[in-house]
Amino acid sequence: MTVTTNRRRWLGLAGAGLSTLWLSACDKLTADPTFSGVLRKVEGVTMKAQRLVTDRKALAKEFTPVNISKDFRANGTRFPTDEEYVALLADNFAGYKLVVDGLVERPLELTLAELRQQPARTQITRHDCVEGWSSIGKWTGARLGPLLDRAGLKPNARYVVFHCADTLEQTLDGTGKYYESIDLIDAYHPQTILAYQMNDATLPVGHGAPLRLRVERQLGYKHAKYVMRIEVVEKLDAVDANGQTVLGRGRGGFWPDRGYEWYAGI
């Protein structure tokens, strides 16, 4: 049995129970430096093992239109109430611009019309949630790799961070804003796209309109919705002059900051 098959089987048997554990106890667990250290070591082994046995450009399984799920669950934030997002939605995203900045030679600001003119890909893939459910959907969007090439990565670029429009919880340290990140290997994977269509229709709000990340070889919480800005960085745990983490709590994503694996390969 392959590493991928084992992981999918584990998800089906234990995903719901594990997600409940994380949601109720992750803050206490991640406050324990011993637990956090063990978690990061196991995560590193998982990523190295998968990349050792799987070609970097190997595609996630794709399906046919007959396989598309009739009811594709929308989880996480379903309708952002952040002021900026509400204003954009009211104008049908006419004023939306995706910002691409950070460690790039040519920062970009792209409208949805301009994004639709970028090299695109359509794929029918399975979305696997850490809660233990899966759904199949058809996605169309701009490929991330060519977009990064257009911006021009600087030599010290290592990670791509997706800043989103939704605040999942109010926090004193400002880390409640949803964000996610991937490395350059996954950023340049052929199936990594910024989707603006789902099932041949404009991407619905519940599924991340106007733009969501699809990184098909990772679990669902990595597929950031409501993407507003893409920032290229060297480190995920960088700190400012005051010793404060620049990105969330320094673990590379809203859920990784709260105990989930940063690398969620399947």
Secondary structure, DSSP 8 states (H G I E B T S, - for coil): --HHHHHHHHHHHHHHHHHHHHHHHHHHHHHSHHHHHHHHHHHHHHHHHHHHHS-TT----B--GGG--SS----S-SS---HHHHHHHHTTTTT--EEEEESBSS-EEE-HHHHTTS-EEEEEEEEE-TTS-EEEEEEEEEEHHHHHHHH-B-TT--EEEEEEEEE-S--TTSTTEEEEEEEHHHHTSTT-EEEEEETTEE--GGGTTT-EEE-TTB-GGGS--SEEEEEEES-SS-B-TTS-BSSTTSSSSTTGGGTS-S--B-
